[in-house]
Amino acid sequence: SRRRHTRFRNVTGVQTCALPICTPKIHFDPTTRLGRPFYYFSWGAACTEIEVDPRTGCYRVLAVDILHDVGHSLNERIDRGQVIGGFVQGMGWLTTEELRWHDDGRLLTHAPSSYKIPTARDLPEHMVLNFWPMPNREDNVGRSKAVGEPPLMLALSVIEALRDAVANIRAVSHTSQRPLGVEGPMVHLDAPATPERVFFAIRHRSEEHTSELQSRFGIS
């Protein structure tokens, strides 16, 4: 990778020098195609519980539990704000912030006035965040870890919870009126998973279940 240089001027004269600035331990060998892309990794896990109305596709996030690795936290309040804020931002990215274009190529959803971003009201009633109690193994500032962007990806648990909910939609037998679970292919649910997309995914899943039941039990 290209090295960046910062130039310093000697305060006692006009001589200048160049100091290379780069992240330590990062390297790549083009011959072996091996190397180290990052100085360290930030780890995290999230568990999300949702409630879906199968008649409309509307849903609510009921509970979120997060365990995130920030190394040795330099300021726990700031880190908590970053993790929770990143999660909610990611939740909007994956569920509500839908981009739409005009036929002439103009972006129609170009501002918060034209597409839905999450607000404080979208926070679940149960939101628990714990930090992994281990400092950074690398000799970083205070043994801390970056916490700006990694928490955004924890919101993948929201769309996967929606996918699981749709996958568990059960068809009802016309003879016994009992829910009968039928295994099927993986649910196709694009992001952002708006209520409209969830509704059509549910309908498609129900049609698959109904077709499977009809062929299995001879139901017309």
N, C-alpha and C positions, 0 to 999 in steps of 0.2 A: 504494500500500500504506500501511497505517497506520504512523505513526512512533511509536517508543517513546521515552520521555523518562526520564532519570535526574535526580533532584533532589539538589542539593548544598546543604548548610547552611554559611553563612559563619561561620568560627570566631571572627570578631571581633564578630559581632552575631547577629541573628535573621533577617536578610534571606536569602531563598532564591532560587535561579535554576534554570531548566530548560535542560538541554543535550540537543539531539536526537542520538540515536545511530542511524546507519544505514550500510549498506554503500555506499561511494562508487561513482559512475558507474552505479548501477542506476536505471532510469527506464522509464516506460511512458506512451505517448500513447494514450488511449482513442479518439481521433478517427481516427488513422491505424493504430491497432493495431500500432504498432511500438515497439520499446524494447530495453533490454538487461537480461536476466533475472539474469545472474550477473556477478560481478566478474572471474572468470577460470574456466577449465575445467581439469580434471585429465584427462589422457589415459592410456590404458593398452592393452596388447595381451597376450593369453595364447594359447599353443598347448598343447593337451592331447592326450596319447596314451593310449588305453585298450585293454584286452583284455576281450573279451566271450565268455562261454561260450554258444553258441547253443542248447544243450540245456536250460539252466536260467535263462538271463537274468542270471546273476551276472556281475559285472565288477570289474575293478581299474583304478585310475588308475596308469599306469606312469610317466609323465613329464609334467612341466609346465615350460614356459619362459615367464617373465613379463618384460615391459618396462613399467615404470610411471613416470609423471611426478609427482614430488613437489617439483618446483622445486629450490631449493637446500636440501638436507636439513639440518635443524637438529641432528638426532641420527640417524645412519644406522641404528644398532641398533634404535631405537624404530620408525623407519619400516619397516624390514624386518619386524619383528614385526607391525606393523599390516597390511602388505600380505599377508604369508603367512597371518596369522590371518583377515583378511577373506576371502581366497580360500577357505580351508577352511570358514569359516562359510557362505559362499555355496554351496559344494559340498554341504554338508548341506541347506541350504534347497532346492536343486534336485534332490537325489537320494534322501535318506533321511528327512527330517523330514515325515512324512505326517500330516495332520490327519484324525481320524475323530470323528464325532459319534454320540451315542446317538439313538434315535428321538424321545426327548423333548427333544432340542436340547442336551443336555449334551456338552461337549467331553471326549472320552475320552482323547485324547493331550494331556494338560495339563502334562506334566513330563518331564524326561529319563528317568524311570523307565518311561514309557509310549510313548515314541517315540525313535528312534535319532538321536543327534547324532554328528557326526564326532569322532574323537579323534586323538591324535598318531600312532596306528597307521595312520590313513587317509592320511597324507602319502605321496606317491609317493617311490620311491627316488631318482629324478632330479627335483630341484626347483631350478631356477635362476632367480634374480631379479636383474635389472639395473635401475638407475635411469637415466631419460633425463637426459643431462648438461647440462641447460639451466636456469638460474634462472627464477623467475617474472618475466614481463615487467612485471607490475603491482608497484606499490610496497607490497608486503606485508611482514610481519615477516620479515626476513632473506631476502626473495625466495623464501620457501618456499610450499608449497601444502598444503591440507588433505589428510589421508591416512586419515581415519577410516572413511568410508563408500564412497568410489569403488572400492576394490579388491574389494568384494563382487561387483560386476558382472562381474569377470573370470572368475568361475566359470561364466558362461554357456558358456564353451568346453567345459566338461565335458558338459553335456547336449547340446550340438551335436555333440560327438564321438560320443556314444551314438547320436544320430539318424543320423549318417553311417554308423556301424557297422551299424545295422539296415538302412539303405538299401542296403548292399553285401552283404546276405545273398543268396546265390546258390542258385537251384533246381538240381537235378541231373536231367539227362535220363535217363529210364529205359532208353533205347536205348544211349547211348554212355557213360553214367555219368560224363560230363564236366560240370564246372560251367559253366553258361551264364548270363551276366549279362543281366538283362532290366530295362530302364528302366521306371520306374513313377511313380506320384504321390508327392508328398512324404510322408514318414513322419509319422504322427500319434503323438506321444509327449508325454503330459502331464507336468508337474512336480508333485510330485517323481518323477523317473524311477527308481522302485524296481526291483529285479530282477524283481519280478512284472510290472510294466508293460512292462519291456524284453522279457521272455519273450513276452508276448502280442503286442507289436509285431512281434517276430521271426516269430511264428507267422502273423500276419496278412500280413506281407510275403512269407513263403514260400508261402502260399496264393495270393497275387497272382501270384508268379513261376510257380508250377505251372500256374495257369489260363492264363497267357500262353503258356507253352510248349506246352500241350495244344492251344490254338487255333492256334498258329503252325506246329507240326510234326505235328499230328494224333496226338498222344500220348494214349493212353487210360489 
